[in-house]
Amino acid sequence: MDSTRRGFIGAAGFTVVASRLVRGTEANSAIRVGLLGCGGRGTTVADSMVKNAGARVVALGDLFQDQLDRAGQHFGNPALVFRGPHAFEEMSASSGIDAIVIATPPYFHPQHLRAVVEAGKHVYCEKPVAVDVPGTRHVLESGQRAEGRLSLEVGFQIRSAPPFAELVRRIHAGALGEIGCGEAHYYCPYMDASHPDAPPAQMRLRNWLHDRVLSGDIIVEQNIHALDVCNWALQGHPVKAIGAGGRKGRPAANDDCLGHCSVCFWYPDDVQVSFSSKQIGKGPFDVCEQFFGTRGSAQAPYSGALGVAGDESWIWPGSEKKTAAEFSMTGSFFDNLADADAEKHKSFIESIKSGRFHNQAALGVESSLTAMLGRAAIYAGREVTWDELVRSDETWDAGIDLDRAS
């Protein structure tokens, strides 16, 4: 993907990094991976790189010993283990590591990404790349440093899922005609907190999904996947948004994130996409993006019939037989996303081996800013434009002393 299209971050002094591939030398041995952040998603990503791409996990890093112990058992107790608030610096400086998976709370992604790139390591960073606009500027700077010499990949694995890739190819080829509008939703059950007796700061870090500043709130941390698919299909980002949301249905203690939200995004050429989300209660898990045009419509659910209806009707073989997906805390899904992780992680490792490096800093920033645009509109209770958002200098501060929390 060429994330320089439309000069998407031309305002406010942003410099865009081109997403091109640069040829280098061929690697001769298994890529040595360090896992920074040993929770469920990080373990799933690193495990996929081992199983699907032949990588080796040689290092682990985390704030908490119990996380390191579980990951150590899973990966055969790697020799390199880094614990505490400086684990990211120590892992980055280690000469025995080729690439690092960043699966820490999103609040720390810009800082951790910068350290890894400055140390000359390839990096796979989970989404979102930042929780505030200044953080995205730091990510773009890291992208500039990585350009041409390192792979910097961001965890939007749905773009690697074959059913979604074929659907978007058909949309870009004109199967829908002129697109007039779209709809997307992300409905998820509530995720219970862990370690209820932990001290307050440690409680926040262990349950960062429930912490607005550490996660970026649900629209930035979780719903970003659906918004990224909208950007991908529509080949751009929204120019403005208006939205509303609330905390109804969320517990009051140790949780300050939204429980639900609705946002209308305006894309170029007056294409409107309505988005809704909930992360409360129990019940089914349902995620889907739909686009409506003059020649047909398309739908892209995680589970269920995925395809085009209209003049160029098509459906991904077998998708209509799939039942509703179950939510996975680790992001390991089946059905239409069955091959997403495997293809994404194979591509990352192969980019390192071949020297045809990936640079997805700009892609990660574009989708993170799209989610932040929706969040800003919800918080402000009014229309917010893209240009207004990217001028923001508001820096979020978690106010946590990591030396004491770990």
Secondary structure as the mmCIF struct_conf table of DSSP 4:
data_model
#
loop_
_struct_conf.conf_type_id
_struct_conf.id
_struct_conf.beg_label_comp_id
_struct_conf.beg_label_asym_id
_struct_conf.beg_label_seq_id
_struct_conf.end_label_comp_id
_struct_conf.end_label_asym_id
_struct_conf.end_label_seq_id
TURN_TY1_P TURN_TY1_P1 SER A 3 THR A 4
HELX_RH_3T_P HELX_RH_3T_P1 ARG A 5 GLY A 7
TURN_TY1_P TURN_TY1_P2 PHE A 8 ILE A 9
HELX_RH_3T_P HELX_RH_3T_P2 ALA A 11 GLY A 13
HELX_LH_PP_P HELX_LH_PP_P1 VAL A 16 ALA A 18
STRN STRN1 VAL A 22 VAL A 22
HELX_LH_PP_P HELX_LH_PP_P2 THR A 25 ALA A 27
BEND BEND1 SER A 29 SER A 29
HELX_LH_PP_P HELX_LH_PP_P3 ALA A 30 ILE A 31
STRN STRN2 ARG A 32 LEU A 36
BEND BEND2 GLY A 37 GLY A 37
BEND BEND3 GLY A 39 GLY A 39
HELX_RH_AL_P HELX_RH_AL_P1 GLY A 40 ALA A 53
STRN STRN3 ARG A 56 ASP A 62
BEND BEND4 LEU A 63 LEU A 63
HELX_RH_AL_P HELX_RH_AL_P2 GLN A 65 HIS A 74
TURN_TY1_P TURN_TY1_P3 PHE A 75 GLY A 76
BEND BEND5 ALA A 79 ALA A 79
STRN STRN4 LEU A 80 ARG A 83
BEND BEND6 GLY A 84 GLY A 84
TURN_TY1_P TURN_TY1_P4 PRO A 85 HIS A 86
HELX_RH_AL_P HELX_RH_AL_P3 ALA A 87 ALA A 93
TURN_TY1_P TURN_TY1_P5 SER A 95 GLY A 96
BEND BEND7 ASP A 98 ASP A 98
STRN STRN5 ALA A 99 ILE A 102
BEND BEND8 THR A 104 THR A 104
HELX_RH_3T_P HELX_RH_3T_P3 PRO A 106 PHE A 108
HELX_RH_AL_P HELX_RH_AL_P4 HIS A 109 GLU A 118
TURN_TY1_P TURN_TY1_P6 ALA A 119 GLY A 120
STRN STRN6 HIS A 122 CYS A 125
HELX_LH_PP_P HELX_LH_PP_P4 GLU A 126 GLU A 126
BEND BEND9 LYS A 127 LYS A 127
HELX_LH_PP_P HELX_LH_PP_P5 PRO A 128 PRO A 128
BEND BEND10 VAL A 129 VAL A 129
BEND BEND11 VAL A 131 ASP A 132
HELX_RH_AL_P HELX_RH_AL_P5 VAL A 133 ALA A 146
TURN_TY1_P TURN_TY1_P7 GLU A 147 ARG A 149
BEND BEND12 LEU A 150 LEU A 150
STRN STRN7 LEU A 152 VAL A 154
HELX_RH_3T_P HELX_RH_3T_P4 GLN A 157 SER A 160
HELX_RH_AL_P HELX_RH_AL_P6 PRO A 162 HIS A 172
TURN_TY1_P TURN_TY1_P8 ALA A 173 LEU A 176
BEND BEND13 GLU A 178 GLU A 178
STRN STRN8 ILE A 179 CYS A 188
TURN_TY1_P TURN_TY1_P9 PRO A 196 ASP A 197
BEND BEND14 ALA A 198 ALA A 198
HELX_RH_AL_P HELX_RH_AL_P7 PRO A 200 ARG A 206
TURN_TY1_P TURN_TY1_P10 ASN A 207 ASN A 207
HELX_RH_3T_P HELX_RH_3T_P5 TRP A 208 HIS A 210
HELX_RH_AL_P HELX_RH_AL_P8 ARG A 212 SER A 215
HELX_RH_AL_P HELX_RH_AL_P9 ILE A 218 GLU A 221
TURN_TY1_P TURN_TY1_P11 GLN A 222 ASN A 223
HELX_RH_AL_P HELX_RH_AL_P10 ILE A 224 LEU A 234
TURN_TY1_P TURN_TY1_P12 GLN A 235 GLN A 235
BEND BEND15 GLY A 236 GLY A 236
BEND BEND16 VAL A 239 VAL A 239
STRN STRN9 LYS A 240 GLY A 246
TURN_TY1_P TURN_TY1_P13 LYS A 248 GLY A 249
BEND BEND17 ARG A 250 ARG A 250
BEND BEND18 ALA A 252 ALA A 252
TURN_TY1_P TURN_TY1_P14 ALA A 253 ASN A 254
BEND BEND19 CYS A 257 CYS A 257
BEND BEND20 GLY A 259 GLY A 259
STRN STRN10 HIS A 260 TYR A 267
HELX_RH_3T_P HELX_RH_3T_P6 PRO A 268 ASP A 270
STRN STRN11 VAL A 271 GLN A 279
BEND BEND21 GLY A 281 GLY A 283
STRN STRN12 ASP A 286 GLY A 293
BEND BEND22 THR A 294 ARG A 295
STRN STRN13 GLY A 296 PRO A 301
BEND BEND23 TYR A 302 GLY A 304
STRN STRN14 GLY A 307 GLY A 310
TURN_TY1_P TURN_TY1_P15 ASP A 311 GLU A 312
STRN STRN15 TRP A 314 ILE A 315
TURN_TY1_P TURN_TY1_P16 PRO A 317 GLY A 318
HELX_RH_3T_P HELX_RH_3T_P7 SER A 319 LYS A 321
HELX_LH_PP_P HELX_LH_PP_P6 ALA A 324 PHE A 327
TURN_TY1_P TURN_TY1_P17 MET A 329 THR A 330
HELX_RH_3T_P HELX_RH_3T_P8 ASP A 335 LEU A 337
TURN_TY1_P TURN_TY1_P18 ALA A 338 ASP A 339
HELX_RH_AL_P HELX_RH_AL_P11 ALA A 340 SER A 354
BEND BEND24 GLY A 355 GLY A 355
STRN STRN16 PHE A 357 PHE A 357
STRN STRN17 ASN A 359 ASN A 359
HELX_RH_AL_P HELX_RH_AL_P12 ALA A 361 ALA A 380
TURN_TY1_P TURN_TY1_P19 GLY A 381 GLY A 381
BEND BEND25 ARG A 382 ARG A 382
STRN STRN18 VAL A 384 THR A 385
HELX_RH_AL_P HELX_RH_AL_P13 TRP A 386 VAL A 390
TURN_TY1_P TURN_TY1_P20 ARG A 391 ARG A 391
HELX_RH_AL_P HELX_RH_AL_P14 LEU A 402 ALA A 405
#
